[in-house]
Amino acid sequence: TAGGYIIVNNMYVVGKTTAGAYVAASVVCTHEPKRQIILNKTEYFCTAHGARFALNGQTLNTVARSSLTVYKTQVNGNILSVTA
C-alpha cells in the first residue's frame, strides 16, 4: 500500500511512496551500523537515532554524515525487481 514498506532479509527496506513509486534502500543506517531504517511515507528514517534521508539517499539532517545506499526498482507486470 502507498506509504507502506517491508524489510527483506534484514538487509533492505522496500516500500511504496505516497506518490505510488516503489523505492528500496539498505536498512543499515550510515550514522551507526544499526539495521533500523524504515520508509516514513516520503523519506527514509532511522528509528535508532532520528537520521533522515531523502528517497535518493541524501541526508536530510545532521545526524548521519553520509548518504544512505539506495537501489533501483522496476515493475514488470506484478513483479517488482530491486537492483544495485
C-alpha positions as a printed Julia matrix, in Angstrom:
84×3 Matrix{Float64}:
  0.0     0.0     0.0
  1.08    3.59   -0.52
  3.27    4.69    2.39
  3.95    1.12    3.49
  7.14   -0.91    3.46
  8.61   -4.34    4.16
 12.04   -5.42    5.36
 13.59   -8.09    3.12
 16.21  -10.49    4.52
 17.01   -7.96    7.29
 19.06   -6.12    4.62
 16.68   -3.99    2.54
 13.69   -1.78    3.12
 11.34   -1.89    0.13
  8.33    0.37    0.04
  5.81    2.34   -1.91
  5.79    6.11   -1.51
  2.58    8.05   -1.01
  3.03    9.16   -4.64
  2.92    5.49   -5.72
  6.59    4.95   -6.65
  8.43    1.86   -5.44
 11.71    2.52   -3.6
 14.39    0.42   -1.95
 17.35    1.11    0.34
 19.67   -0.5     2.83
 18.26   -0.97    6.34
 21.72   -0.15    7.76
 21.99    3.47    8.93
 25.14    5.36    7.98
 25.27    7.07   11.4
 25.93    3.79   13.2
 25.59    0.36   11.61
 22.17   -0.35   13.1
 19.54   -2.07   10.97
 16.73    0.35   11.75
 15.96    2.26    8.55
 12.27    2.41    7.65
 10.27    4.22    4.99
  8.4     7.09    6.57
  5.94    7.85    3.71
  8.16   10.33    1.82
 11.64    9.68    3.27
 13.82    7.09    4.98
 14.14    7.35    8.75
 16.4     5.66   11.32
 14.36    4.7    14.36
 17.53    4.43   16.48
 18.9     7.97   16.17
 16.5    10.02   14.07
 18.65   10.23   10.95
 16.57   11.24    7.95
 17.32   10.53    4.29
 15.69   11.6     1.03
 14.45    8.88   -1.3
 17.66    9.31   -3.32
 19.69    8.56   -0.14
 20.86   12.12    0.54
 20.98   13.11    4.22
 18.22   15.46    5.38
 19.58   16.3     8.83
 22.94   16.36   10.58
 22.64   13.02   12.39
 24.2    10.97    9.56
 27.21   12.31    7.69
 26.97   10.14    4.59
 24.21    9.13    2.21
 22.12    6.01    2.53
 22.59    3.28   -0.08
 19.56    3.16   -2.37
 18.66    0.65   -5.06
 16.84    0.84   -8.39
 13.35   -0.6    -8.62
 11.45   -1.76  -11.67
  7.93   -3.11  -12.04
  7.14   -5.58  -14.83
  3.54   -6.73  -14.58
  3.12   -7.87  -10.99
  6.85   -8.43  -10.36
  8.95   -5.85   -8.53
 12.71   -6.1    -9.12
 15.36   -4.41   -6.98
 18.9    -4.0    -8.32
 22.11   -2.23   -7.34
